[in-house]
Amino acid sequence: MPINLKGSRKEGPKYMNPILTDEAGFGKMPSILWDYMTNKAESVPKKTLGPFKTNPEIFNTPPESGLRITWIGHSSILIEIDGKRILTDPVWSQRASFSKSFGPKRFFDAPIALDDLPPLDAIIVSHDHYDHFDEATIKYFANLSVPFYTSLGVGFYLEKWGIAKDRITEMDWGDTAKVGDDMTITTTPTRHFSGRGITHRNETLWSAFVIKGNKHNIFFGADSGWFEGFADIGEAYGPFDLTMLEIGAYGKNWPDIHMGPDHASNAHLALKGGLMMPIHWGTFNLALHAWYEPIERLQQLAKEKQIRLFAPEPGQPTQVNDLPFISGWWRKYR
């Protein structure tokens, strides 16, 4: 049965996933904690990663292809597409946490300072989890004019942290917003959850985003477990020149809310993707697998499934064309 791509569903104050989903709630906590205590995988790099550095002068020259990607880390991406600049899920803080003292810590510093970013046309916030939505980073943009595009309910936090209401566009699944005269952003369902604490779980929405310019069409997948809806999204909005899909933070205790490389590669194919960019890996320790496992597994799968990968080094602005690009930056830290 096709997934409904237009409009989310709620039960009381809580948003619902497009299909029945195990969100790895409190009942699984004892098992998860025990696995973390006994884990022997290299979930944190033994060698310090980086430093990675971005030369801001590169942004003075537009990409010849019209599409250039700078991976800040995790799901934070500076996208230059058809004359516009879009920043996704900006997290510059050292920890993906409510605290500066504990919680998942970055493996490497953000490769470019916020002050060195070029002027932006839009900021996308997919959902309210700490590794995608960082209070300190958002507050930096409070006195600027860049507009925000986000899922339903997330505007509450944006306003609380100083973003003017007229700069915020909240979007339900299937909504389309314009960025300038010749670009659109459309939200699509994902299979995930939301919440920034023990209470108020799923009271804001979670989304992926189709970004369509006058030449390129790309997909920012944010967080999602596998579901058949990727094929429906591909039919409705594809094909895509580039898909940006999460490959990290998967585990046996939460198979429905993160894909890992196996399902992410399937999602790319279902979406009718051209190049596939792996995101949501190599930046924070959020699971039990080795920090490098997702990308190395994905490379194996890409050969088997004939998928063209796009895996740039953090902080290195990299032009996108039809050719695969695998920097292999992680190998020297093994």
RAHU-V361460 format. One line per field, one symbol per residue. ss: DSSP state (H for helix, E for strand, - for the rest). psi: psi as a letter, one per 40 degrees, with the letter a starting at -180 (. if undefined). A space follows every 50 residues. Layout:
ss: ???
psi: ???
This chain:
ss: --------EEE--EEE---------HHHHHHHHHHHHH------------ -----HHHHH------EEEEEEE--EEEEEE--EEEEE------EE---- ---EE--------HHH-----EEEE---------HHHHHH-------EEE E---HHHHHH----HHHEEEE----EEE-----EEEEE------------ -------EEEEE----EEEE--------HHHHHHHHH--EEEEEEE---- -HHH-----HHHHHHHHHHH--EEEEEEE-------------HHHHHHHH HHHHH--EEEE------EE-----EE--HHHHH-
psi: hihhehhiiihbehiiidihhhefaddedddddddddeheigdhhdihia ihhhhdddeehihdeehihhhdibehhhhhhfeihhhighheidigieie diihiidiihehiddeiihidihhhdieideeghddddddedeaehiihi ihddddddddeehideehhhhiheihiihaefiihhiiiigaiiieadif hfeiiiiihhhhaedihihhebhiiiieddddddddeaihdhhhiheifi idefeeeididdddddddddeficihhhifiedigeaeiidedddddddd ddddefhhihgiihehhhihaeiihhdfdddee.
